[in-house]
């Protein structure tokens, strides 16, 4: 169970019997385990204990599991979440998947299946921590080289796919993410559409769709440059300032 010692789990379940049984199972396996009986209590304990894994029942009275997850994602976009649900809650599970949640288990919970998922999540966390340390060890000189290489790659992607080179491009590496910034990269059509301020939202949508289409290329270039798997987690387009910002984080 040594691989699970680094897990700090917050388990949210409104059914007392289920919560007690699974809490006993988890306490024997993970490094730290805290439980909550409602979405409201879970949100408070998340802020208090800063867990690195949430196990969440989707259907609860008061604040539902999905509502609680939505609030938590405003504070922490990366904490792994394992949802529990019954077969009849398929639509709710699909909503959770749309929120970027990839780990789920069907009730009644098979503890062997749960244990396998815990090991898989622990490995994801370990790999991400190792990649974060790689970022921390990159010297300022090497960081500058990587940023310059990715800047040229990003510039090439923009020119080759849209036919329009931006006025300026920046790539910035931080401890846990990298950001691509493009200034005045809009095409003639996008500029024409946005000339009427009432249409800025439409033009921003055009540009956002463009970045979604080149997401895989950006992720591949970034992954190759830093040696860790990177994923686009945010695309922000400012139609008034004509500044596009794409954020990639370690998977």
C-alpha positions in Angstrom: 0.0 0.0 0.0 3.0 2.3 0.0 2.0 3.8 -3.3 -1.2 5.1 -1.7 0.5 6.7 1.3 0.7 10.1 -0.5 -3.0 10.2 -1.1 -4.9 12.8 1.0 -8.5 11.8 0.4 -11.7 13.7 1.1 -14.7 11.4 0.8 -18.2 13.0 0.4 -21.2 10.8 0.9 -24.6 11.5 2.4 -25.6 7.9 3.3 -24.1 7.3 6.7 -23.8 3.5 6.4 -22.0 3.8 3.0 -19.8 6.6 4.3 -18.7 4.7 7.4 -18.0 1.4 5.6 -15.9 3.0 2.8 -14.2 5.4 5.2 -12.8 2.3 7.2 -11.6 0.8 3.9 -9.8 4.0 2.9 -8.2 4.7 6.3 -6.4 1.3 6.0 -4.9 2.2 2.7 -4.3 5.9 2.1 -2.1 8.4 3.9 -4.9 10.6 5.2 -8.7 10.4 4.9 -11.4 12.9 5.8 -15.1 12.4 5.2 -18.1 14.8 4.9 -21.8 14.1 4.9 -22.9 16.8 2.4 -21.8 19.0 -0.4 -21.7 22.0 1.9 -19.6 20.2 4.5 -17.4 18.8 1.8 -16.7 22.3 0.4 -15.6 23.5 3.8 -13.4 20.5 4.4 -11.8 20.9 1.0 -10.7 24.4 1.9 -9.5 23.2 5.4 -7.6 20.1 4.5 -6.4 20.7 0.9 -6.8 17.0 -0.2 -5.2 15.7 -3.4 -8.1 13.4 -4.2 -11.8 13.8 -3.9 -14.3 10.9 -3.9 -17.7 12.4 -4.4 -21.3 11.0 -4.4 -23.1 12.8 -7.2 -26.7 12.8 -5.8 -27.0 14.4 -2.4 -29.7 16.6 -0.7 -28.9 20.3 -0.6 -25.8 21.0 -2.5 -25.3 18.1 -5.0 -22.0 16.5 -5.8 -21.9 18.3 -9.2 -22.6 21.7 -7.6 -19.9 21.2 -5.0 -17.4 20.1 -7.8 -18.3 23.3 -9.7 -17.4 25.4 -6.7 -14.2 23.5 -6.1 -13.1 23.8 -9.7 -13.2 27.6 -9.3 -10.4 27.2 -6.7 -8.6 24.2 -8.0 -8.7 23.0 -11.6 -6.4 20.1 -11.2 -7.3 18.1 -8.1 -8.4 14.6 -9.2 -12.0 13.7 -8.6 -13.5 10.2 -8.4 -17.3 10.2 -8.6 -19.6 7.5 -7.3 -23.0 7.0 -8.8 -25.7 4.4 -9.6 -26.4 3.0 -13.0 -29.6 5.1 -13.1 -27.7 8.3 -12.8 -26.1 8.1 -16.3 -27.1 11.6 -17.3 -25.6 13.1 -14.2 -22.4 11.1 -14.9 -22.3 12.6 -18.4 -22.6 16.1 -16.9 -19.6 15.3 -14.7 -17.6 14.1 -17.7 -18.4 17.4 -19.5 -16.7 19.1 -16.4 -13.5 17.2 -17.2 -13.9 14.4 -14.6 -12.6 11.1 -16.0 -12.7 8.8 -12.9 -15.9 7.2 -11.8 -17.2 4.1 -10.1 -20.6 2.6 -10.0 -22.5 1.8 -6.8 -22.6 -0.6 -5.0 -18.8 0.0 -4.9 -16.5 -2.9 -5.7 -13.6 -2.3 -3.3 -11.2 -4.2 -5.6 -12.1 -1.9 -8.5 -11.8 1.1 -6.2 -8.4 0.0 -5.1 -7.2 -0.3 -8.7 -8.5 3.2 -9.4 -6.7 4.6 -6.3 -3.4 3.1 -7.5 -3.9 4.6 -11.0 -4.7 8.1 -9.6 -1.8 7.9 -7.2 0.5 7.2 -10.2 -1.0 10.2 -12.0 -0.3 12.4 -9.0 3.3 11.0 -8.7 4.0 11.6 -12.4 2.7 15.1 -12.2 4.7 15.9 -9.2 7.9 14.6 -10.9 7.1 16.9 -13.9 6.6 19.8 -11.6 10.0 19.2 -10.2 11.4 19.1 -13.8 9.9 22.6 -14.3 11.5 23.8 -11.0 14.9 22.5 -12.1 15.0 24.2 -15.4 17.6 26.9 -15.2 16.9 30.5 -16.3 19.1 30.1 -19.3 17.4 26.8 -20.5 14.0 28.3 -19.7 14.8 31.1 -22.1 15.8 28.7 -24.8 12.6 26.6 -24.4 10.5 29.7 -24.4 12.2 30.9 -27.6 11.8 27.5 -29.3 8.1 27.4 -28.4 7.6 31.0 -29.5 8.8 30.1 -33.0 6.7 27.0 -33.0 3.6 28.9 -32.0 4.3 31.6 -34.6 4.7 28.9 -37.3 1.4 27.3 -36.3 -0.4 30.6 -36.5 1.0 31.5 -39.9 0.6 28.1 -41.4 -3.0 27.6 -40.3 -4.5 31.0 -40.5 -2.2 32.7 -43.0 -1.8 35.6 -40.6 1.3 36.3 -38.4 0.7 38.0 -35.1 2.2 41.4 -34.2 3.9 39.8 -31.2 4.1 36.4 -29.6 5.3 35.4 -26.1 5.7 32.1 -24.4 6.1 32.1 -20.6 7.1 29.1 -18.4 5.9 29.1 -14.8 6.3 26.4 -12.1 3.1 24.5 -13.0 2.1 25.8 -16.4 3.1 27.6 -19.6 1.3 30.4 -21.3 1.2 31.3 -25.0 0.3 35.0 -25.7 -0.5 36.3 -29.2 -1.1 40.0 -29.9 -2.9 41.1 -33.0 -3.1 37.7 -34.5 -6.7 38.1 -35.9 -7.4 37.5 -39.5 -8.9 40.2 -41.8 -12.3 38.5 -41.5 -12.2 38.5 -37.7 -11.2 42.1 -37.7 -14.0 43.0 -40.1 -16.6 41.2 -38.0 -15.4 42.8 -34.7 -15.3 46.3 -36.2 -18.9 46.5 -35.0 -18.6 46.1 -31.2 -21.9 44.2 -31.1 -20.2 41.4 -33.0 -17.1 41.1 -30.9 -18.4 38.0 -29.1 -18.9 36.3 -32.5 -15.3 37.2 -33.6 -14.0 35.9 -30.2 -15.8 32.6 -30.8 -14.2 32.3 -34.3 -10.8 32.8 -32.8 -11.5 30.3 -29.9 -12.6 27.7 -32.4 -9.4 28.2 -34.3 -7.3 27.5 -31.2 -9.4 24.5 -30.4 -8.5 23.1 -33.9 -4.8 23.5 -33.3 -4.8 22.3 -29.7 -3.2 18.9 -30.5 -0.3 20.6 -32.3 0.3 23.0 -29.4 0.2 20.2 -26.9 2.6 18.0 -29.0 5.1 20.9 -29.4 5.0 21.8 -25.7 5.3 18.2 -24.5 8.3 17.7 -26.8 10.0 20.8 -25.5 9.7 20.2 -21.8 9.6 16.4 -21.7 6.3 16.1 -19.8 2.8 15.6 -21.1 1.1 19.0 -21.5 -2.6 19.8 -22.0 -4.4 22.9 -23.1 -6.6 23.9 -20.1 -7.6 27.4 -20.9 -8.2 29.5 -24.0 -9.0 33.2 -23.4 -9.6 35.6 -26.3 -9.9 39.4 -25.6 -11.6 40.9 -28.7 -11.1 44.5 -27.5 -7.4 44.3 -26.8 -6.8 41.6 -29.5 -4.8 39.5 -27.1 -5.2 35.7 -27.1 -4.0 33.6 -24.1 -3.6 29.9 -24.2 -2.6 28.0 -21.0 -1.1 24.5 -20.9 -0.6 22.5 -17.7 1.0 19.2 -16.9 -1.3 16.3 -17.3 
